[in-house]
Amino acid sequence: MGLASSLQKVADKVITKFGGEVIIRYVSAGSYNATTGVVGETVSDTETRGVLENVGVREVNELIQAGDKRLTVAAKELPSAPETKDRAVISSVVHQIISVNTIEQDNEAITYELVLRA
């Protein structure tokens, strides 16, 4: 068992114990509706747990705004890395993913830190 595998298990245990329920909503482009001129979207939801915190004042810049939140989720619980086109649903509130930071060990994802905006 490598270090990355051990870290994945530890991260999963800690986030499961201290985190709250969250849904990561993966979004992919659907079909084009010629009548309305709109491209639909297809979503698939993955339920997991995550630790939510406020973004620090020192982190505010052109991309990150005051009022944004940071969500840390275990990579082991997700089928793939979330992207900025995807969304996170926390307590029925849909948040846009602004950025994704992957914490890795030996090129294996341990956790994902998502910056969210409601």
Secondary structure, DSSP 8 states (H G I E B T S, - for coil): --HHHHHHHHHHHHHHHH-EEEEEEEEEEEEEETTTTEEEEEEEEEEEEEEEEE--GGG-SSSS-TT-EEEEEEGGGSSS---TTSEEEETTEEEEEEEEEEEEETTEEEEEEEEEE-
